[in-house]
Amino acid sequence: MTLSTTRLKTVLIVSLVLNVFLLGTIAGGTYRWVAKQKADVVAQQRGLRFAAAELPQARRDQLREALRQTRRDSLPLIINARSGRLDVVQALAAPQFDRAALDAALARTREADMGVRARVEATVADFANTLTPDERLKLVDALQQHGPLHVGPPPKK
């Protein structure tokens, strides 16, 4: 009986150690995964929506609504740009390469993209016109860090 009790205690201790190890591994892995997800979300926060993060909530809401309206107004251009990109893919994947069709699709896509960009830039300029000088400085700092004015390191020679 002492042999089986000793064996049972040994099995229980080994099981306990193994379970603690597994729980620690799972907890550590979960912690690292959650931390990476948060870091990825912060890294992805680029663009005009996040450029207004330092402004008061009312101003952020104002910019978001203006950008939403611009997107609604630009929907035909957005659809045309998407259609053009699909045509570019089809022209490149076609068994017989048609350079004229590819060039036309690229031009149509570029024109639509530039039209959307012009509308968005005008919306941001109109919004900036309503800001105080301090708010405008906050916006430009954010645009340089998170938005389309981000320059990045100089190109290597």
C-alpha positions, -999 to +999 in steps of 0.1 A: +000+000+000+029+024+007+042+018-027+010+028-045+006+058-022+041+069-030+035+063-067+002+083-065+020+112-048+047+112-074+022+112-102+002+140-086+034+161-081+045+155-117+010+164-129+009+195-108+043+207-121+033+199-157+000+218-153+017+248-137+042+248-166+014+246-192-007+273-176+024+296-174+031+289-211-005+296-221-007+328-200+027+341-213+017+333-249-017+350-244+000+381-229+024+384-258-003+379-284-025+406-268+005+430-265+013+424-302-023+430-313-024+463-294+010+473-310-004+464-344-035+485-339-014+515-328+010+510-358-020+509-382-034+542-369-023+562-398-043+585-420-065+615-417-089+600-391-060+596-366-043+629-375-070+648-356-064+627-324-048+657-305-077+680-313-107+685-290-135+659-295-158+684-312-132+692-338-124+655-344-161+648-349-163+678-373-134+664-394-147+629-394-181+640-406-166+662-433-145+632-445-176+610-444-195+635-466-166+638-490-165+600-493-202+599-500-198+626-526-168+609-541-185+575-544-187+575-582-150+582-584-142+556-558-162+530-578-145+541-610-111+537-594-120+502-581-133+492-615-101+506-631-079+485-608-100+454-617-094+462-654-057+466-647-056+431-632-075+417-661-053+433-687-022+421-669-036+385-666-050+383-701-034+356-723-028+382-750-012+413-735-029+445-747-008+474-738-034+500-749-060+484-727-036+484-698-027+520-703-063+531-706-072+512-674-042+528-656-052+563-668-088+558-657-077+546-623-052+574-618-077+600-629-103+587-604-078+584-576-065+619-582-101+632-582-108+616-548-075+629-535-083+664-546-116+663-529-101+650-496-074+676-497-099+703-503-120+690-473-089+691-451-080+726-463-115+738-456-114+722-421-080+737-414-094+771-423-118+768-393-091+759-368-073+782-344-035+786-349-028+762-320-052+736-333-037+739-368-002+733-354-015+702-336-031+690-369+000+696-389+022+677-363-002+648-364-004+649-403+034+646-403+035+617-378+004+597-388-010+612-420-003+619-456+024+645-448+046+618-432+079+621-449+099+592-433+137+589-436+155+602-466+161+578-495+194+560-496+218+570-523 
